[in-house]
Amino acid sequence: LTARGRRPSKGIQTVLACIAGLLLAYLTLVIGIRWYVSGTGPFAGGYSVMMLMAWLGCVAQLAFFRRFPLIQPLGFLVSGFAMLVASLAGTAMQISSLSPALQHPLLSFHVSSVMLSYTLLALVAFNALMGIFMKGEAAENLQKVSLAILRPAVVLLGVGIILGSFWAKTAWGSYWSW
């Protein structure tokens, strides 16, 4: 159900899913080319990490839009804002070699976990902004969607923080000295 308690039309859902699929294909291509050229995944550098967040927003949108139709517009917002922030990086778009500390395998798990949690938390934040203006059944629908998204987001953030501390220990010799 949407925020107002109605089901969106199948045609609109299909068109939005196709657009999200095209965006996902584009982001996959961009991330894949950068990964191939640099030899490292999108886990270091502002531009790459924000493109990863946009990609995760598309994946979340396509994975959950049938159960939670509100995910479609919110997924586009998250992906759009992430790509906007990535484009503001300017010279950070350049591909360069990473320092040894950033080449550790734990970094990829840490960044993936944290960025997925940030993506889900951004969906919850946009959902909450919509909820400010809703009442009754619409507010209850938004609350259900938020709780369904919030639980895995908090778990992923906790896992990401723990992985980040272990990565910092191996990279710099202590858990939080970077």
Long-range contacts (C-beta under 8 A, 24 or more apart in sequence): 1-69, 1-141, 2-69, 2-70, 2-141, 3-70, 3-130, 3-131, 3-134, 3-138, 3-141, 3-142, 4-134, 4-138, 5-137, 5-138, 5-141, 7-69, 8-69, 8-72, 13-65, 13-66, 13-69, 13-72, 16-65, 16-72, 16-73, 16-76, 17-62, 17-65, 17-72, 19-76, 20-58, 20-61, 20-62, 20-65, 20-72, 20-75, 20-76, 21-62, 23-54, 23-58, 23-79, 24-55, 24-58, 24-59, 24-62, 27-51, 27-54, 27-55, 27-58, 27-79, 28-55, 31-55, 34-95, 37-95, 38-95, 38-96, 38-97, 38-98, 40-98, 40-102, 40-103, 41-108, 43-102, 43-107, 43-108, 43-110, 43-111, 43-112, 44-98, 44-102, 44-107, 44-111, 45-92, 46-85, 46-86, 46-89, 46-92, 47-86, 47-89, 47-92, 47-93, 49-111, 49-115, 50-82, 50-83, 50-85, 50-86, 50-89, 51-82, 51-83, 51-86, 52-111, 52-112, 52-115, 53-78, 53-79, 53-82, 53-115, 53-118, 53-119, 54-78, 54-79, 54-80, 54-82, 54-83, 54-86, 55-79, 56-115, 56-116, 56-119, 57-82, 57-119, 57-122, 57-123, 60-119, 60-120, 60-123, 68-145, 68-148, 68-149, 70-127, 70-130, 70-141, 70-142, 70-145, 71-123, 71-145, 74-123, 74-126, 74-127, 75-123, 77-122, 77-126, 78-119, 78-122, 78-123, 78-126, 81-122, 82-119, 101-171, 101-172, 104-167, 104-170, 104-171, 106-163, 106-166, 106-167, 106-170, 107-167, 107-171, 109-163, 110-160, 110-163, 110-164, 110-167, 111-160, 112-160, 113-156, 113-157, 113-159, 113-160, 113-163, 114-156, 114-157, 114-160, 114-161, 114-164, 116-156, 117-152, 117-153, 117-154, 117-155, 117-156, 117-157, 117-160, 118-157, 120-149, 120-150, 120-152, 120-153, 120-156, 121-150, 121-153, 121-157, 123-149, 124-149, 124-150, 124-153
